[in-house]
Amino acid sequence: MKMLKKIPEFKDEQEERAFWESHDSHEYVDWNKAKVRRLSNLKKSTKSISLRLPEDMLEKLKTQANALDVPYQSYIKMLLQKELSDF
């Protein structure tokens, strides 16, 4: 069994980040013993995009979203998510 190095104490997150940017975690953690954990309460990161749509398509999306009482951008995300999950 390989001896692992002790993870040092860090004074703040910046110091910890700098440490892990320059050190291999395999020297400190036995990843063969790691377990998968689901962090269900974390919000997914989002990124803004610019999307050009024909005006009539956008109006139809807004009308359908309004009928469901949801913002049209949320409605577009719902449609994309459904399409991706069916893929």
Backbone bond lengths (Angstrom), bond angles and torsions (degrees), N, CA, C in turn:
res aa  C-N    CA-C-N  psi(-1)  N-CA   C-N-CA  omega(-1)  CA-C   N-CA-C  phi
1 M - - - 1.446 - - 1.527 109.73 -
2 K 1.301 115.37 131.66 1.468 121.35 -178.75 1.527 109.96 -74.75
3 M 1.318 116.59 135.04 1.468 121.27 176.73 1.524 108.96 -78.06
4 L 1.320 114.94 128.30 1.456 120.34 179.64 1.522 109.85 -92.96
5 K 1.328 114.51 147.28 1.454 119.99 175.95 1.520 108.92 -77.26
6 K 1.326 116.44 152.00 1.462 121.89 177.81 1.527 109.34 -78.91
7 I 1.327 115.87 132.08 1.464 120.99 177.12 1.526 107.87 -71.36
8 P 1.325 117.62 126.29 1.471 119.72 -177.90 1.528 112.16 -70.55
9 E 1.310 115.60 162.79 1.466 121.87 172.83 1.527 107.23 -80.62
10 F 1.319 116.39 139.03 1.464 120.80 -179.32 1.514 109.40 -113.74
11 K 1.339 115.81 142.72 1.466 119.20 -179.60 1.529 111.80 -78.22
12 D 1.349 116.56 -25.02 1.458 119.53 178.21 1.531 109.53 -161.48
13 E 1.311 115.35 174.21 1.456 121.12 -177.69 1.527 112.02 -63.66
14 Q 1.312 117.16 -35.12 1.467 121.01 179.86 1.529 110.28 -62.82
15 E 1.321 117.09 -43.57 1.460 120.89 179.11 1.533 110.17 -65.05
16 E 1.324 117.23 -40.12 1.462 120.71 178.71 1.530 110.98 -64.97
17 R 1.329 115.90 -42.90 1.468 120.47 179.10 1.534 110.57 -60.41
18 A 1.329 116.45 -44.62 1.471 120.76 179.51 1.529 110.64 -62.32
19 F 1.334 115.92 -39.26 1.468 119.87 179.50 1.526 110.81 -61.78
20 W 1.342 116.59 -51.54 1.468 119.40 -175.88 1.531 112.74 -70.47
21 E 1.321 117.76 -21.54 1.461 120.29 175.42 1.531 111.39 -69.85
22 S 1.340 116.45 -21.62 1.473 119.35 -176.25 1.533 113.32 -117.35
23 H 1.331 118.39 5.87 1.462 121.44 -179.80 1.528 110.62 -130.38
24 D 1.324 115.87 147.99 1.461 122.08 178.53 1.526 108.87 -86.85
25 S 1.310 116.97 122.68 1.468 120.87 -177.21 1.522 112.70 -64.05
26 H 1.328 117.57 -21.96 1.475 120.47 180.00 1.532 111.77 -65.07
27 E 1.315 117.52 -18.63 1.463 120.55 177.04 1.531 110.87 -80.50
28 Y 1.350 117.37 -13.68 1.455 122.34 -173.49 1.534 113.83 -119.53
29 V 1.329 116.69 -21.03 1.468 121.35 -174.70 1.520 109.53 -131.80
30 D 1.337 116.58 135.29 1.464 121.68 174.00 1.530 107.08 -88.23
31 W 1.313 115.75 94.63 1.462 120.38 -175.25 1.519 112.66 -68.86
32 N 1.342 118.13 -15.04 1.466 120.42 176.51 1.532 110.95 -68.70
33 K 1.321 117.30 -21.52 1.466 121.59 178.89 1.534 111.90 -96.13
34 A 1.306 117.19 -0.97 1.465 120.95 -178.03 1.526 110.49 -68.71
35 K 1.319 115.64 146.52 1.464 121.73 177.95 1.522 108.96 -118.03
36 V 1.316 115.04 146.07 1.455 120.66 177.81 1.520 108.40 -74.71
37 R 1.317 116.11 132.66 1.457 122.17 177.67 1.521 108.26 -126.60
38 R 1.298 116.14 140.92 1.460 121.25 177.33 1.521 107.96 -101.70
39 L 1.307 116.49 122.91 1.462 122.31 179.14 1.523 107.94 -101.47
40 S 1.313 115.72 76.10 1.460 121.50 -170.79 1.524 114.37 -68.55
41 N 1.323 118.83 -20.12 1.456 120.18 -177.53 1.526 113.55 -88.44
42 L 1.325 117.25 -1.82 1.460 119.52 179.62 1.522 110.37 -78.79
43 K 1.308 115.22 138.70 1.458 119.71 174.97 1.521 108.95 -79.89
44 K 1.316 115.36 138.68 1.454 119.23 176.80 1.526 109.40 -70.57
45 S 1.317 115.03 144.14 1.461 119.25 174.72 1.520 108.47 -68.02
46 T 1.295 115.97 144.00 1.458 119.94 177.61 1.522 109.65 -123.15
47 K 1.296 114.51 158.74 1.454 120.62 178.28 1.522 108.19 -136.84
48 S 1.302 115.91 132.78 1.465 120.31 177.74 1.519 109.55 -75.60
49 I 1.323 114.60 139.58 1.463 120.25 175.48 1.522 108.17 -130.42
50 S 1.301 114.99 161.13 1.447 120.90 174.22 1.519 106.98 -108.03
51 L 1.300 116.35 127.54 1.460 121.01 -176.54 1.523 109.05 -131.24
52 R 1.293 116.31 122.01 1.458 120.52 179.15 1.532 108.82 -94.09
53 L 1.319 114.62 124.92 1.460 120.98 179.48 1.517 109.16 -124.75
54 P 1.320 116.92 148.82 1.463 118.59 172.76 1.538 108.94 -60.08
55 E 1.312 116.21 143.22 1.468 120.67 -175.75 1.523 112.35 -57.79
56 D 1.335 116.63 -39.49 1.464 118.23 -178.95 1.533 111.60 -67.11
57 M 1.322 117.14 -33.61 1.464 121.16 177.25 1.532 110.11 -66.94
58 L 1.328 115.85 -43.73 1.458 120.18 179.68 1.523 110.90 -63.28
59 E 1.332 117.18 -41.21 1.466 120.47 178.57 1.525 111.00 -63.71
60 K 1.328 116.86 -39.54 1.469 120.24 178.33 1.526 110.35 -65.47
61 L 1.334 116.82 -41.37 1.467 120.91 177.67 1.529 110.57 -61.94
62 K 1.326 116.39 -43.26 1.462 120.70 179.72 1.528 111.05 -64.14
63 T 1.332 117.09 -40.18 1.462 121.37 179.20 1.525 110.59 -64.00
64 Q 1.337 116.58 -45.84 1.469 120.60 179.79 1.526 111.11 -65.52
65 A 1.328 116.72 -40.93 1.465 120.82 178.82 1.523 110.08 -63.72
66 N 1.317 117.16 -41.92 1.456 122.03 179.18 1.532 110.83 -62.01
67 A 1.318 116.87 -39.49 1.464 120.81 178.47 1.528 111.33 -63.45
68 L 1.337 116.45 -29.38 1.471 121.60 177.99 1.524 112.04 -91.99
69 D 1.326 115.94 -2.59 1.464 122.86 -178.70 1.528 112.28 58.99
70 V 1.336 115.35 44.88 1.465 121.22 175.01 1.529 108.50 -129.75
71 P 1.324 118.13 150.64 1.466 119.76 175.05 1.540 110.45 -59.76
72 Y 1.318 116.01 144.08 1.462 118.47 -174.78 1.524 113.00 -62.51
73 Q 1.343 118.01 -32.98 1.464 119.03 178.71 1.527 110.68 -67.87
74 S 1.318 117.11 -37.36 1.471 120.74 175.59 1.524 109.53 -65.15
75 Y 1.317 116.17 -39.66 1.467 120.54 178.51 1.529 111.12 -61.80
76 I 1.323 116.63 -42.19 1.470 120.30 177.43 1.525 109.85 -61.12
77 K 1.351 117.28 -42.49 1.466 120.35 177.63 1.526 111.01 -62.81
78 M 1.338 116.77 -38.79 1.464 120.08 178.24 1.526 110.43 -61.86
79 L 1.319 116.41 -44.92 1.473 120.34 179.67 1.530 111.34 -63.12
80 L 1.330 115.89 -43.15 1.462 119.46 179.00 1.523 111.25 -64.14
81 Q 1.339 117.07 -42.59 1.455 120.46 179.80 1.519 111.22 -62.62
82 K 1.331 116.90 -43.09 1.469 120.47 178.21 1.516 110.81 -61.37
83 E 1.319 115.85 -45.14 1.466 119.94 -179.77 1.527 111.43 -62.58
84 L 1.333 116.40 -41.95 1.462 120.20 -179.57 1.525 111.93 -68.63
85 S 1.333 117.76 -35.35 1.465 119.54 -179.60 1.530 110.69 -73.08
86 D 1.325 117.30 -25.99 1.471 121.31 177.28 1.520 112.42 -81.39
87 F 1.313 116.57 -13.31 1.468 121.79 -174.53 1.507 111.70 -71.85
